[in-house]
């Protein structure tokens, strides 16, 4: 059974470790990654964003994801990952849907994400859940991360 868990400061280490693992495995940690992962309250929560976790009954916290205001009206879905040994349980999809639901409550003008082509499974999941490739956003946002070569915006669904 999967459950969504709200951010609490004592869960910050899970947010850090889950994301540092996938970023370090696939890419190189950038200064912006380190800063956000080491200071989630200051960089996300205290600025009106949110962090959610997915918990598997009997296994604990297995995934994390954040909604971070990048500028007024612009909400970035960021730092989302699931522990590799527990992939396949649909925890990522469960978490992504919870983050989208939370974003709807936050009412951004645009919900978007930045990623890399190497994250094929994640890109497929994002598309399945309503995100579309956005070339204009990519041109605007490419400088945020050295690894960014894909940008997607959420297509509002009625």
NUVO-152033 format. One record per residue (C-alpha): residue in one letter; chain; x, y, z; residue number from 0. Coordinates in Angstrom, 3 decimals. Layout:
<sites>
+------+-------+----------+----------+----------+-----+
! rest ! kette !     east !    north !       up !  nr !
+------+-------+----------+----------+----------+-----+
!    A !     A !        X !        Y !        Z ! NUM !
...
+------+-------+----------+----------+----------+-----+
</sites>
This chain:
<sites>
+------+-------+----------+----------+----------+-----+
! rest ! kette !     east !    north !       up !  nr !
+------+-------+----------+----------+----------+-----+
!    X !     A !    0.000 !    0.000 !    0.000 !   0 !
!    X !     A !    1.246 !    3.472 !   -0.940 !   1 !
!    X !     A !    0.747 !    6.594 !    1.169 !   2 !
!    X !     A !    1.643 !   10.250 !    0.695 !   3 !
!    X !     A !    3.542 !   11.812 !    3.584 !   4 !
!    X !     A !    3.759 !   15.585 !    4.086 !   5 !
!    X !     A !    7.130 !   17.286 !    4.564 !   6 !
!    X !     A !    8.498 !   17.478 !    8.089 !   7 !
!    X !     A !   12.017 !   18.637 !    8.910 !   8 !
!    X !     A !   12.916 !   15.183 !   10.237 !   9 !
!    X !     A !   12.299 !   13.797 !    6.732 !  10 !
!    X !     A !   14.769 !   16.197 !    5.071 !  11 !
!    X !     A !   17.471 !   13.498 !    4.987 !  12 !
!    X !     A !   15.186 !   11.275 !    2.877 !  13 !
!    X !     A !   14.634 !   14.136 !    0.435 !  14 !
!    X !     A !   18.392 !   14.631 !    0.185 !  15 !
!    X !     A !   19.390 !   10.974 !   -0.070 !  16 !
!    X !     A !   16.741 !    9.858 !   -2.575 !  17 !
!    X !     A !   17.574 !   12.703 !   -4.949 !  18 !
!    X !     A !   21.339 !   12.718 !   -4.442 !  19 !
!    X !     A !   21.352 !    9.011 !   -5.333 !  20 !
!    X !     A !   19.692 !    9.322 !   -8.737 !  21 !
!    X !     A !   21.403 !   12.589 !   -9.656 !  22 !
!    X !     A !   24.877 !   11.268 !   -8.759 !  23 !
!    X !     A !   24.239 !    7.970 !  -10.549 !  24 !
!    X !     A !   23.061 !    9.523 !  -13.805 !  25 !
!    X !     A !   24.754 !   12.935 !  -13.807 !  26 !
!    X !     A !   27.056 !   15.135 !  -11.807 !  27 !
!    X !     A !   25.671 !   16.964 !   -8.787 !  28 !
!    X !     A !   25.552 !   20.684 !   -9.539 !  29 !
!    X !     A !   25.793 !   23.521 !   -7.014 !  30 !
!    X !     A !   22.070 !   24.200 !   -7.369 !  31 !
!    X !     A !   21.327 !   20.527 !   -6.555 !  32 !
!    X !     A !   23.479 !   20.595 !   -3.446 !  33 !
!    X !     A !   21.976 !   23.864 !   -2.238 !  34 !
!    X !     A !   18.347 !   22.730 !   -2.626 !  35 !
!    X !     A !   18.958 !   19.255 !   -1.204 !  36 !
!    X !     A !   20.876 !   20.564 !    1.810 !  37 !
!    X !     A !   18.385 !   23.357 !    2.544 !  38 !
!    X !     A !   14.884 !   22.142 !    1.556 !  39 !
!    X !     A !   13.076 !   24.231 !    4.156 !  40 !
!    X !     A !   14.794 !   27.497 !    3.154 !  41 !
!    X !     A !   14.742 !   26.918 !   -0.614 !  42 !
!    X !     A !   11.308 !   25.307 !   -1.017 !  43 !
!    X !     A !    9.023 !   25.216 !    2.034 !  44 !
!    X !     A !    9.666 !   28.720 !    3.409 !  45 !
!    X !     A !    9.115 !   30.156 !   -0.081 !  46 !
!    X !     A !    5.619 !   28.684 !   -0.376 !  47 !
!    X !     A !    6.583 !   25.454 !   -2.119 !  48 !
!    X !     A !    5.979 !   21.913 !   -0.962 !  49 !
!    X !     A !    7.704 !   18.555 !   -0.663 !  50 !
!    X !     A !    5.821 !   15.277 !   -0.628 !  51 !
!    X !     A !    7.047 !   11.764 !    0.064 !  52 !
!    X !     A !    5.674 !    8.397 !   -0.920 !  53 !
!    X !     A !    5.796 !    5.657 !    1.666 !  54 !
!    X !     A !    5.370 !    1.948 !    1.047 !  55 !
!    X !     A !    3.765 !    0.101 !    3.910 !  56 !
!    X !     A !    6.430 !   -1.900 !    5.707 !  57 !
!    X !     A !    9.257 !   -0.313 !    3.677 !  58 !
!    X !     A !    9.164 !    3.325 !    4.767 !  59 !
!    X !     A !    9.837 !    6.399 !    2.624 !  60 !
!    X !     A !   10.758 !    5.328 !   -0.912 !  61 !
!    X !     A !   10.293 !    8.492 !   -2.949 !  62 !
!    X !     A !   10.229 !   12.270 !   -2.777 !  63 !
!    X !     A !    9.313 !   15.196 !   -4.977 !  64 !
!    X !     A !    9.053 !   18.956 !   -4.667 !  65 !
!    X !     A !    7.082 !   21.892 !   -5.992 !  66 !
!    X !     A !    9.289 !   24.981 !   -5.999 !  67 !
!    X !     A !    8.275 !   28.507 !   -6.981 !  68 !
!    X !     A !   10.886 !   29.717 !   -9.475 !  69 !
!    X !     A !    9.296 !   33.123 !   -9.952 !  70 !
!    X !     A !    5.792 !   34.538 !   -9.442 !  71 !
!    X !     A !    3.239 !   32.231 !  -11.048 !  72 !
!    X !     A !    5.883 !   29.699 !  -12.143 !  73 !
!    X !     A !    5.923 !   26.433 !  -10.209 !  74 !
!    X !     A !    8.634 !   23.889 !  -10.935 !  75 !
!    X !     A !    8.152 !   20.194 !  -10.277 !  76 !
!    X !     A !   11.651 !   19.279 !   -9.166 !  77 !
!    X !     A !   13.815 !   16.806 !   -7.292 !  78 !
!    X !     A !   11.521 !   13.839 !   -7.811 !  79 !
!    X !     A !   12.922 !   10.376 !   -7.378 !  80 !
!    X !     A !   12.187 !    6.865 !   -6.129 !  81 !
!    X !     A !   14.724 !    4.538 !   -4.539 !  82 !
!    X !     A !   15.969 !    2.225 !   -7.335 !  83 !
!    X !     A !   15.398 !   -0.995 !   -5.415 !  84 !
!    X !     A !   11.705 !   -0.119 !   -5.059 !  85 !
!    X !     A !   10.915 !    1.002 !   -8.575 !  86 !
!    X !     A !    8.174 !   -0.967 !  -10.281 !  87 !
!    X !     A !    5.649 !   -0.476 !   -7.476 !  88 !
!    X !     A !    4.091 !    2.535 !   -9.263 !  89 !
!    X !     A !    5.315 !    4.727 !   -6.382 !  90 !
!    X !     A !    6.625 !    7.333 !   -8.831 !  91 !
!    X !     A !    3.288 !    7.622 !  -10.612 !  92 !
!    X !     A !    1.451 !    7.762 !   -7.279 !  93 !
!    X !     A !    3.773 !   10.530 !   -6.083 !  94 !
!    X !     A !    3.597 !   12.465 !   -9.360 !  95 !
!    X !     A !   -0.205 !   12.467 !   -9.286 !  96 !
!    X !     A !   -0.153 !   13.702 !   -5.676 !  97 !
!    X !     A !    2.250 !   16.500 !   -6.648 !  98 !
!    X !     A !    0.016 !   17.514 !   -9.569 !  99 !
!    X !     A !   -3.008 !   17.561 !   -7.240 ! 100 !
!    X !     A !   -1.073 !   19.709 !   -4.778 ! 101 !
!    X !     A !    0.024 !   22.051 !   -7.575 ! 102 !
!    X !     A !   -3.605 !   22.546 !   -8.612 ! 103 !
!    X !     A !   -4.340 !   23.819 !   -5.093 ! 104 !
!    X !     A !   -1.355 !   26.177 !   -5.342 ! 105 !
!    X !     A !   -2.771 !   27.567 !   -8.636 ! 106 !
!    X !     A !    0.362 !   28.444 !  -10.606 ! 107 !
!    X !     A !    0.107 !   30.122 !  -13.983 ! 108 !
!    X !     A !    2.457 !   27.404 !  -15.208 ! 109 !
!    X !     A !    3.549 !   24.074 !  -13.747 ! 110 !
!    X !     A !    6.686 !   22.817 !  -15.441 ! 111 !
!    X !     A !    9.714 !   20.576 !  -15.095 ! 112 !
!    X !     A !   13.249 !   20.450 !  -16.434 ! 113 !
!    X !     A !   14.992 !   17.162 !  -17.116 ! 114 !
!    X !     A !   17.342 !   15.307 !  -19.423 ! 115 !
!    X !     A !   16.745 !   12.918 !  -22.341 ! 116 !
!    X !     A !   18.553 !   10.181 !  -20.404 ! 117 !
!    X !     A !   15.605 !   10.094 !  -17.973 ! 118 !
!    X !     A !   13.461 !    8.232 !  -20.512 ! 119 !
!    X !     A !   11.230 !    6.393 !  -18.035 ! 120 !
!    X !     A !   10.532 !    9.604 !  -16.131 ! 121 !
!    X !     A !    9.758 !   11.533 !  -19.329 ! 122 !
!    X !     A !    7.330 !    8.802 !  -20.358 ! 123 !
!    X !     A !    5.641 !    9.035 !  -16.933 ! 124 !
!    X !     A !    5.441 !   12.832 !  -17.124 ! 125 !
!    X !     A !    3.805 !   12.631 !  -20.553 ! 126 !
!    X !     A !    1.371 !    9.973 !  -19.338 ! 127 !
!    X !     A !    0.323 !   12.282 !  -16.496 ! 128 !
!    X !     A !   -0.274 !   15.363 !  -18.634 ! 129 !
!    X !     A !    3.065 !   17.095 !  -19.268 ! 130 !
!    X !     A !    4.028 !   18.116 !  -22.797 ! 131 !
!    X !     A !    7.392 !   19.036 !  -24.312 ! 132 !
!    X !     A !    7.804 !   22.805 !  -24.386 ! 133 !
!    X !     A !   10.518 !   24.186 !  -26.700 ! 134 !
!    X !     A !    9.891 !   27.796 !  -25.649 ! 135 !
!    X !     A !   10.344 !   26.899 !  -21.990 ! 136 !
!    X !     A !   13.496 !   24.944 !  -22.835 ! 137 !
!    X !     A !   14.996 !   28.025 !  -24.476 ! 138 !
!    X !     A !   14.161 !   30.105 !  -21.381 ! 139 !
!    X !     A !   15.248 !   27.601 !  -18.755 ! 140 !
!    X !     A !   18.217 !   25.726 !  -20.207 ! 141 !
!    X !     A !   20.663 !   27.724 !  -18.089 ! 142 !
!    X !     A !   19.186 !   26.456 !  -14.773 ! 143 !
!    X !     A !   21.029 !   23.121 !  -14.959 ! 144 !
!    X !     A !   23.918 !   22.063 !  -17.170 ! 145 !
!    X !     A !   22.127 !   18.742 !  -17.776 ! 146 !
!    X !     A !   18.809 !   20.308 !  -18.860 ! 147 !
!    X !     A !   17.883 !   19.369 !  -22.417 ! 148 !
!    X !     A !   14.159 !   18.691 !  -21.919 ! 149 !
!    X !     A !   11.492 !   21.059 !  -20.610 ! 150 !
!    X !     A !    7.855 !   20.102 !  -20.146 ! 151 !
!    X !     A !    4.792 !   22.087 !  -19.123 ! 152 !
!    X !     A !    1.662 !   20.656 !  -17.575 ! 153 !
!    X !     A !   -1.375 !   20.629 !  -19.813 ! 154 !
!    X !     A !   -4.304 !   21.617 !  -17.654 ! 155 !
!    X !     A !   -6.931 !   18.915 !  -17.629 ! 156 !
!    X !     A !  -10.522 !   19.796 !  -16.817 ! 157 !
+------+-------+----------+----------+----------+-----+
</sites>
